[in-house]
Amino acid sequence: MLCLVMNPYAKPNERKVGARRPKVSHLPRHVDTRTRTQRRAEKEAIAAERRAIKKSARRHLKQQLRDELLDT
């Protein structure tokens, strides 16, 4: 018996689903030569930088609040 896993988002006649589905690329291969791991590392570095900025802003606001409370 052949057991096929259905993809709920696949169109009725779509055959290339799951691992066989072609990857979407918004740039031609000769323009974007980064590998998947390089793109992922870049994305994680940007996310880490944003987290650091938010953390710094929270610390700054906490310090401002403490200063205001001590002044009054």
C-alpha positions as CSV (number, residue, x, y, z in Angstrom):
1,M,0.0,0.0,0.0
2,L,1.4,3.4,-1.0
3,C,1.1,6.0,1.8
4,L,1.3,9.6,0.6
5,V,1.5,12.5,3.1
6,M,-0.8,15.3,2.0
7,N,0.3,18.8,2.1
8,P,-2.6,21.0,3.3
9,Y,-1.3,24.0,1.3
10,A,-0.7,22.1,-1.9
11,K,-2.9,22.7,-4.9
12,P,-5.1,19.8,-6.0
13,N,-2.8,18.8,-9.0
14,E,0.5,19.9,-7.5
15,R,3.0,17.0,-7.6
16,K,6.2,18.7,-6.3
17,V,5.5,19.1,-2.6
18,G,7.7,18.7,0.4
19,A,11.4,18.0,-0.2
20,R,10.8,17.8,-4.0
21,R,9.3,21.3,-4.1
22,P,11.6,23.7,-6.0
23,K,13.2,26.4,-3.9
24,V,12.0,30.0,-4.4
25,S,14.9,32.3,-5.3
26,H,14.3,36.0,-5.8
27,L,17.7,36.7,-7.3
28,P,19.6,34.8,-10.0
29,R,22.2,32.3,-8.9
30,H,25.1,34.3,-10.5
31,V,24.0,37.4,-8.5
32,D,23.6,35.9,-5.1
33,T,26.4,33.4,-4.5
34,R,25.9,32.9,-0.8
35,T,25.1,29.4,0.5
36,R,22.1,28.6,2.6
37,T,24.3,28.5,5.8
38,Q,25.8,31.9,5.0
39,R,22.3,33.4,4.5
40,R,21.1,31.9,7.8
41,A,24.2,33.1,9.7
42,E,23.7,36.6,8.3
43,K,20.0,36.5,9.3
44,E,20.9,35.3,12.8
45,A,23.6,38.0,13.2
46,I,21.0,40.7,12.3
47,A,18.5,39.2,14.8
48,A,21.2,39.2,17.5
49,E,22.1,42.8,16.8
50,R,18.4,43.8,17.1
51,R,18.1,41.9,20.4
52,A,21.2,43.7,21.7
53,I,19.7,47.1,20.8
54,K,16.5,46.3,22.5
55,K,18.3,45.1,25.6
56,S,20.4,48.2,25.7
57,A,17.2,50.4,25.3
58,R,15.5,48.5,28.2
59,R,18.5,49.0,30.5
60,H,18.6,52.7,29.6
61,L,14.9,53.2,30.3
62,K,15.2,51.3,33.6
63,Q,18.1,53.5,34.6
64,Q,16.1,56.7,33.7
65,L,13.2,55.4,35.7
66,R,15.4,54.8,38.8
67,D,17.0,58.2,38.4
68,E,13.6,59.9,38.3
69,L,12.3,58.0,41.3
70,L,15.4,58.9,43.3
71,D,15.1,62.6,42.4
72,T,11.6,62.8,43.7
